[in-house]
Amino acid sequence: MHPSSSPASGSDAPRWPGQLAAIDMGSNSFRLEIGQLIDGRYRRIDYLKETVRLGAGLDANGLLTDAASARGLTCLARFAQRLQGFEPAQVRAVATQTLREARNRDAFLLGAQAALGFPIEVISGREEARLIYAGVARLQPSSVPRLVVDIGGRSTEMILGHGRKPVRAESFQVGSVSLSLRYFGEGRFTEGAFRRAQIAAGAELEEGLAPFAAVHWQEALGSSGTVGAVSQLLAASDVTDGRITPDGLRWLMEQCLRAGKVEKLALPGLKEDRRAVIAGGLSILYTLAANFGIAELAPARGALRQGVIFDLDERHHATRLPQDGHDIRDASVRELQRRFMVDTQQAARVTSIASTLYAGVQPKADAETRRELLWACALHEIGMMVSHHDHHRHSAYVLDHVDAPGFSQSQLRRVGALVLGQRGGLRKIESSLSRDDFAWQVLCLRLGVIKCHARGEVSTDAMRLKRVGTTAELSVAPGWADSHPRTRHLLEEETAMWARNGPLKLELRG
């Protein structure tokens, strides 16, 4: 299983049936939302938010400082107390731009998962954008083409969508924290600082000018922290009714310039956790308004955390009712097969063998672990489009770097590690083999690849795998080995491979 140790693990029934929880580990704030979907309608049960400023804790070398890490771990430990009684399948935690950037993110994630008690997935910028739009589209439905903008601490997401479908989603590496630190780091507001900040934001956002131009949408919405804070400031001073306009943004920047310093800025509705990053947020918003023709940006009701919950609910539905359910990850796998011209018949043959063997040795594996093996089987040959030689390495590289809707970067890397281990020596995946579930997954994948090496029809009855402690006993049907000498040869080589380097012992019988 993936690293998780929910207090309720092992219980007969969840303590909070029907409830789902999302943790959004943003660059400025960490948020926990607990909600429930009843007949398609969303009901919030609880919401916790803490200003962690993880993004402000990246040093010049791209490393999270000890102080920033400590703030994050302390917050997650408090979230864990609220999540007592939740099963792993009820919770999804996602991390965004700061942990996409942090060079020491793996070390931080080990401590973070221990503090939270649940797995944490680092998601790509485009996946973050997709989930943001999912939250907005469900909680604020519309039938007109729309632009959704989310300004985070270290990234800004822009999404074009129609109804519930995102048409274009991008993430740009500029946010309220990073821009404030760079141009307003001493807490001083000057015209020159605002001008330089807007130029920097414009340079980052420039490549989005054509795809997100005003001709593509009829309404613009802003999601989450920065937009919400600026909207409240404008409403509290009766500048607008909460809508963000170019005139309103100019008025706010003028108030900053009059104050001169962060600590002297006194505006109704200005929360303390927004004070240090307000200038960077205003600079991005004004750049967006001026360059993308946004005359009016309305605050949206949905955000990333609700999108995570809706996505988690769809996964549950797909697991319970596979004939009716829709897990977007399955669609992403099919699209990757199409894009990389995968031999889908061969992928199906390997899947049938590997999944049958795995069910025999890991009958209690959780759904996500089983599905990751199936996705690895489906995608194990995508590297063939690059080169037949060492295609397993090309396949793993693609999976480590591709954007695939529904998948986190963390999950794609786990699938990529399986694909890397499909053939050849085991040393290249030695660190992953320390996990018992991975060792059995990769063994079953390798046996499936061997069994199907001739790329013809195969029977799932010809081989049986039995687990005895750390020994895998592979039995073949009587007479089968004599009629398949090449496969027998490959299986004997595989037995020797695991004897040399594997944590498991493979024994061939029959």
C-alpha positions in Angstrom: 0.0 0.0 0.0 1.0 3.6 -0.4 2.4 5.4 2.7 -0.6 6.0 4.9 -1.5 5.1 8.4 -4.9 6.6 9.1 -6.1 6.0 12.6 -9.1 4.2 11.3 -7.1 1.8 9.1 -8.2 -1.8 9.8 -11.6 -0.9 11.1 -14.6 -2.7 9.7 -16.4 0.5 8.6 -15.3 4.1 8.3 -16.2 6.4 11.2 -17.4 9.1 8.8 -19.2 7.3 6.0 -19.9 9.3 2.9 -17.5 12.2 3.9 -14.6 13.1 1.8 -11.6 15.3 2.7 -9.2 17.3 0.6 -6.0 18.9 1.7 -4.6 21.7 -0.5 -1.0 22.3 0.4 -0.5 25.7 -1.3 2.5 28.0 -1.4 0.9 30.5 1.0 -1.8 28.5 2.9 -2.7 24.9 3.7 -6.4 24.2 3.6 -8.5 21.2 4.8 -12.0 20.8 3.5 -14.4 18.1 4.5 -17.6 17.7 2.4 -20.2 15.3 1.3 -22.1 14.8 -2.0 -25.7 13.8 -1.6 -27.7 13.3 -4.8 -25.1 15.3 -6.6 -25.4 18.3 -4.3 -22.3 19.4 -2.3 -22.4 20.1 1.4 -19.4 21.5 3.2 -19.0 19.9 6.6 -15.8 21.6 7.8 -13.1 23.9 6.6 -9.7 24.7 8.2 -7.1 27.1 6.9 -3.6 28.0 8.1 -1.1 30.5 6.7 2.1 28.4 6.4 4.1 30.4 3.8 5.8 27.3 2.5 6.6 29.2 -0.7 8.4 31.9 1.2 10.7 29.2 2.6 12.4 28.3 -0.6 16.0 29.4 -0.4 18.3 30.6 -3.3 19.2 26.9 -4.0 15.6 25.8 -4.3 15.6 24.0 -0.9 12.9 24.3 1.7 14.3 25.8 4.8 14.0 24.0 8.2 11.7 26.8 9.5 9.3 26.5 6.5 9.3 22.7 6.8 8.5 22.9 10.5 5.5 25.2 9.8 4.1 22.8 7.3 4.6 19.7 9.5 3.0 21.4 12.5 -0.1 22.4 10.4 -0.4 18.9 8.9 -0.3 17.4 12.4 -3.2 19.6 13.4 -5.1 18.5 10.3 -4.4 14.9 11.2 -6.3 15.4 14.5 -9.4 16.5 12.6 -9.1 13.6 10.2 -9.1 10.9 12.9 -11.5 8.1 11.8 -11.1 8.8 8.1 -10.1 5.9 5.9 -7.3 6.5 3.3 -9.8 6.2 0.5 -11.8 9.1 1.9 -8.8 11.6 1.9 -6.7 13.1 -0.8 -3.9 15.5 -0.1 -2.3 17.5 -3.0 0.8 19.7 -3.1 1.3 22.5 -5.6 4.0 24.8 -7.0 6.4 25.1 -4.0 6.8 21.3 -3.8 7.0 21.1 -7.6 10.0 23.3 -7.3 11.6 22.2 -4.0 14.7 20.1 -4.6 14.4 18.5 -1.2 10.7 17.8 -1.6 11.1 14.0 -1.1 12.6 14.5 2.3 9.9 16.9 3.3 7.1 14.6 2.0 8.4 11.7 4.1 7.9 13.8 7.3 4.7 15.4 5.9 3.0 12.0 5.2 4.0 10.8 8.7 2.5 13.9 10.3 -0.7 13.8 8.3 -1.2 10.1 8.3 -2.2 10.0 4.6 -0.4 10.0 1.2 0.5 13.3 -0.3 0.5 13.7 -4.1 2.5 16.4 -5.9 0.3 17.5 -8.8 1.4 19.2 -12.1 0.4 22.8 -12.9 -2.0 21.6 -15.5 -3.6 19.1 -13.2 -3.9 21.8 -10.6 -5.7 24.0 -13.2 -8.0 21.1 -14.2 -9.0 20.5 -10.5 -9.6 24.2 -9.9 -12.0 24.4 -12.9 -13.7 21.2 -11.6 -14.4 23.0 -8.3 -15.7 26.2 -9.9 -17.8 24.4 -12.6 -19.7 22.3 -10.1 -20.3 25.0 -7.5 -20.9 27.8 -9.9 -22.4 26.3 -13.1 -22.7 28.3 -16.3 -23.6 27.6 -19.9 -21.4 30.3 -21.4 -17.6 30.1 -22.2 -15.7 31.3 -19.3 -12.2 32.1 -18.1 -11.2 31.0 -14.6 -8.1 32.5 -13.0 -6.4 31.3 -9.7 -3.5 33.3 -8.3 -1.6 31.2 -5.8 1.6 31.9 -3.9 4.1 30.8 -6.6 1.9 30.0 -9.6 -1.1 31.3 -11.5 -3.5 29.0 -13.2 -5.7 30.0 -16.2 -8.5 27.8 -17.5 -10.9 28.2 -20.4 -14.0 26.1 -20.1 -17.5 25.5 -21.2 -20.0 23.9 -18.8 -18.0 21.3 -16.8 -15.4 20.7 -19.5 -12.0 22.5 -19.4 -11.0 23.4 -22.9 -7.5 24.8 -22.2 -5.6 24.8 -18.9 -2.2 26.2 -18.2 -0.1 27.0 -15.2 2.4 30.0 -15.1 5.2 30.2 -12.6 4.4 33.6 -11.0 2.4 34.1 -7.8 1.6 36.5 -5.1 4.3 35.2 -2.7 7.2 34.9 -5.2 6.5 38.3 -6.8 6.1 40.0 -3.4 9.3 38.6 -2.1 11.2 39.7 -5.2 9.9 43.2 -5.7 8.4 44.2 -2.3 10.7 42.2 -0.1 11.6 45.1 2.2 8.0 45.9 2.7 8.2 49.1 0.7 5.6 50.2 -1.9 6.9 52.3 -4.7 5.8 53.0 -8.3 9.0 51.5 -9.6 8.4 48.2 -7.7 4.8 47.9 -9.0 6.0 48.7 -12.5 8.8 46.1 -12.3 6.5 43.5 -10.8 3.9 44.0 -13.6 6.6 43.6 -16.3 7.8 40.4 -14.7 4.3 39.0 -14.4 3.6 40.0 -18.0 6.7 38.3 -19.2 5.6 35.0 -17.6 2.0 35.3 -18.7 2.8 36.5 -22.3 2.7 33.1 -23.9 -1.0 32.8 -22.8 -2.1 36.0 -24.6 -3.5 34.3 -27.7 -5.0 31.1 -26.2 -6.7 33.0 -23.3 -7.7 36.2 -25.3 -11.0 37.7 -24.6 -12.5 36.4 -27.9 -12.5 32.9 -26.3 -14.7 33.6 -23.3 -17.8 35.6 -22.1 -17.2 35.8 -18.4 -14.2 35.8 -16.1 -14.0 34.3 -12.6 -11.3 34.4 -10.0 -10.8 31.5 -7.6 -9.2 31.2 -4.2 -7.1 33.4 -2.0 -5.7 36.4 -3.8 -8.9 37.1 -5.7 -11.0 36.6 -2.6 -8.8 39.0 -0.6 -8.8 41.7 -3.2 -12.6 41.4 -3.7 -13.2 41.8 0.0 -11.0 44.9 0.1 -12.9 46.6 -2.7 -16.2 45.7 -1.2 -15.3 46.8 2.3 -14.3 50.3 1.0 -17.4 50.5 -1.3 -15.2 50.8 -4.4 -17.1 47.9 -6.1 -19.6 45.3 -5.0 -16.8 42.8 -4.8 -16.1 42.6 -8.5 -12.4 43.3 -9.5 -12.0 46.0 -12.1 -9.0 47.9 -13.5 -10.2 51.0 -11.7 -10.6 49.2 -8.5 -7.0 47.7 -8.8 -5.6 51.1 -9.5 -7.3 52.5 -6.4 -5.9 49.7 -4.3 -2.4 50.3 -5.6 -2.7 54.0 -4.9 -3.6 53.1 -1.3 -0.5 51.0 -1.1 1.7 53.9 -2.4 0.1 56.4 0.0 0.9 54.0 2.9 4.5 53.5 1.6 5.1 50.5 3.8 3.4 47.2 4.4 3.0 47.8 8.1 1.3 51.2 7.5 -1.3 49.8 5.1 -4.7 50.2 6.8 -7.6 49.1 4.8 -11.0 47.7 5.9 -11.1 44.0 5.3 -7.3 43.5 5.0 -6.4 40.3 6.9 -3.0 40.0 8.5 -2.1 36.9 6.5 -2.6 38.8 3.2 -0.7 42.0 4.2 2.8 40.8 3.1 1.7 39.4 -0.3 -1.0 41.9 -1.3 1.3 43.9 -3.6 2.4 40.9 -5.6 -1.2 39.8 -6.0 -2.3 43.2 -7.1 0.5 43.3 -9.7 -0.6 40.0 -11.2 -4.2 41.0 -11.3 -3.6 44.3 -12.9 -1.3 42.6 -15.5 -4.1 40.1 -16.3 -6.8 42.9 -16.6 -4.6 45.0 -18.9 -3.3 42.3 -21.1 -6.2 39.9 -21.3 -9.0 42.4 -21.6 -10.6 41.5 -18.3 -12.9 44.4 -17.6 -14.5 42.6 -14.6 -13.3 39.6 -12.6 -16.0 38.1 -10.3 -15.0 35.9 -7.3 -15.8 32.3 -7.8 -17.4 30.0 -5.3 -15.3 26.9 -6.1 -11.6 26.2 -5.7 -8.9 23.5 -5.9 -9.9 21.8 -2.7 -13.5 21.2 -3.9 -12.2 20.0 -7.2 -10.2 17.4 -5.4 -13.3 16.2 -3.5 -15.4 16.0 -6.7 -12.5 14.1 -8.4 -12.3 11.7 -5.5 -16.0 11.1 -5.6 -15.8 10.2 -9.3 -13.0 7.7 -8.5 -15.2 6.1 -5.9 -18.1 5.9 -8.3 -15.9 4.4 -11.0 -14.7 1.7 -8.5 -18.2 0.9 -7.2 -19.9 1.0 -10.6 -17.3 0.5 -13.3 -19.9 0.3 -16.0 -21.3 3.7 -15.1 -18.4 5.4 -13.4 -15.8 7.7 -15.0 -12.3 8.0 -13.7 -10.5 10.5 -15.9 -7.2 8.6 -15.5 -8.5 5.7 -17.6 -9.3 8.2 -20.4 -5.8 9.6 -20.0 -4.2 6.2 -20.3 -6.2 5.6 -23.5 -5.1 8.9 -24.9 -1.5 8.2 -24.1 -1.8 4.8 -25.9 -3.2 6.6 -28.9 -0.7 9.4 -28.9 2.3 7.0 -28.6 0.8 4.4 -31.0 0.9 1.6 -28.4 0.1 -1.9 -29.6 -3.1 -2.2 -27.5 -3.6 -5.9 -28.1 -0.2 -6.6 -26.6 -0.9 -4.3 -23.7 -4.2 -6.2 -23.1 -2.4 -9.5 -23.1 0.3 -8.4 -20.6 -2.5 -6.9 -18.5 -4.4 -10.2 -18.4 -1.4 -12.2 -17.2 0.0 -9.7 -14.8 -3.3 -8.9 -13.1 -4.2 -12.5 -12.7 -0.8 -13.3 -11.1 -1.0 -10.3 -8.9 -4.5 -11.1 -7.6 -3.1 -14.5 -6.5 -0.2 -13.1 -4.4 -1.7 -9.8 -3.2 -5.5 -10.5 -2.8 -5.9 -7.7 -0.3 -4.1 -5.0 -2.2 -5.9 -1.6 -2.2 -7.6 -0.4 -5.3 -5.1 2.2 -6.2 -2.2 -0.2 -6.0 -4.0 -2.7 -8.3 -4.9 0.1 -10.8 -1.3 1.4 -10.9 -0.2 -2.1 -12.0 -2.9 -2.1 -14.7 -1.8 1.3 -16.0 1.8 0.2 -16.1 0.8 -2.8 -18.2 -1.2 -0.6 -20.5 1.6 1.9 -21.0 4.7 -0.3 -20.7 5.5 0.1 -24.4 4.9 3.8 -25.0 8.6 4.3 -25.3 8.6 2.1 -28.5 7.7 5.3 -30.4 11.1 6.7 -29.4 13.2 3.6 -30.0 12.8 -0.1 -29.7 16.2 -0.3 -28.0 15.8 0.3 -24.3 12.2 1.2 -24.8 11.5 0.5 -21.1 13.7 3.5 -20.2 12.1 5.7 -22.8 8.7 4.7 -21.4 9.6 5.5 -17.9 11.0 8.9 -18.9 7.8 9.8 -20.7 5.7 8.9 -17.7 8.0 10.9 -15.4 7.4 14.1 -17.5 4.1 13.8 -19.3 0.9 15.8 -18.3 -1.9 13.3 -17.9 -5.3 14.6 -16.6 -6.3 12.9 -13.3 -2.8 11.8 -12.4 -0.5 13.4 -9.9 3.2 13.7 -10.7 3.8 11.3 -7.7 1.5 8.6 -9.1 3.0 8.9 -12.6 6.4 8.4 -11.2 5.3 5.2 -9.4 3.8 3.9 -12.6 7.0 5.0 -14.4 9.1 3.1 -11.9 7.1 -0.1 -12.6 7.5 0.4 -16.3 11.3 0.9 -15.9 11.4 -2.4 -14.0 9.6 -4.4 -16.7 12.9 -5.9 -18.1 16.6 -5.9 -17.5 18.5 -5.8 -14.2 16.8 -4.9 -10.9 19.4 -2.5 -9.6 17.9 0.5 -11.4 14.8 0.2 -9.3 16.5 -1.0 -6.1 15.2 1.9 -3.9 11.5 1.1 -5.0 12.0 -2.6 -4.4 12.2 -2.0 -0.7 8.4 -1.6 -0.8 6.8 -4.9 -0.6 3.8 -4.0 -2.7 6.1 -2.6 -5.5 8.3 -5.8 -5.5 5.2 -8.0 -6.1 3.8 -5.5 -8.7 7.0 -5.5 -10.7 7.5 -9.2 -10.5 4.0 -9.8 -11.9 4.6 -7.2 -14.7 7.9 -8.8 -15.7 6.3 -12.3 -15.8 3.5 -10.9 -17.9 6.0 -9.4 -20.3 7.9 -12.7 -20.5 4.8 -14.8 -21.0 3.6 -12.5 -23.8 7.0 -12.0 -25.5 5.9 -13.8 -28.7 3.1 -11.2 -29.1 0.5 -13.9 -29.8 -2.6 -15.2 -28.0 -1.9 -16.4 -24.4 -3.8 -18.3 -21.8 -4.0 -17.0 -18.2 -4.3 -20.7 -17.0 -0.8 -21.7 -18.1 1.0 -20.2 -15.1 0.1 -19.9 -11.4 1.9 -17.8 -8.9 1.8 -18.6 -5.2 3.2 -16.5 -2.4 5.0 -18.2 0.5 6.5 -15.4 2.6 9.0 -13.7 0.4 9.2 -16.6 -2.0 7.2 -16.6 -5.3 6.4 -20.1 -6.5 5.7 -20.1 -10.2 4.0 -23.2 -11.5 3.4 -24.0 -15.1 0.9 -26.5 -16.6 2.2 -30.1 -17.3 3.9 -30.2 -20.7 3.7 -26.5 -21.2 7.4 -25.9 -20.7 8.3 -28.5 -23.3 6.2 -26.9 -25.9 7.4 -23.4 -25.0 11.2 -23.8 -24.6 12.0 -20.1 -25.3 9.6 -18.9 -22.6 11.0 -21.5 -20.3 14.5 -20.1 -21.0 13.4 -16.6 -20.2 11.7 -17.7 -17.0 14.9 -19.4 -15.9 16.9 -16.2 -16.5 14.3 -14.3 -14.5 14.7 -16.7 -11.6 18.4 -16.1 -11.7 17.9 -12.4 -11.8 15.8 -12.3 -8.6 18.3 -14.6 -6.9 21.1 -12.1 -7.6 19.4 -8.8 -6.8 15.8 -9.1 -5.7 14.1 -8.9 -2.3 11.9 -11.8 -3.4 12.9 -15.3 -4.4 11.4 -16.7 -7.5 11.1 -20.5 -7.8 10.1 -22.2 -11.1 8.1 -25.4 -10.8 6.8 -27.8 -13.4 
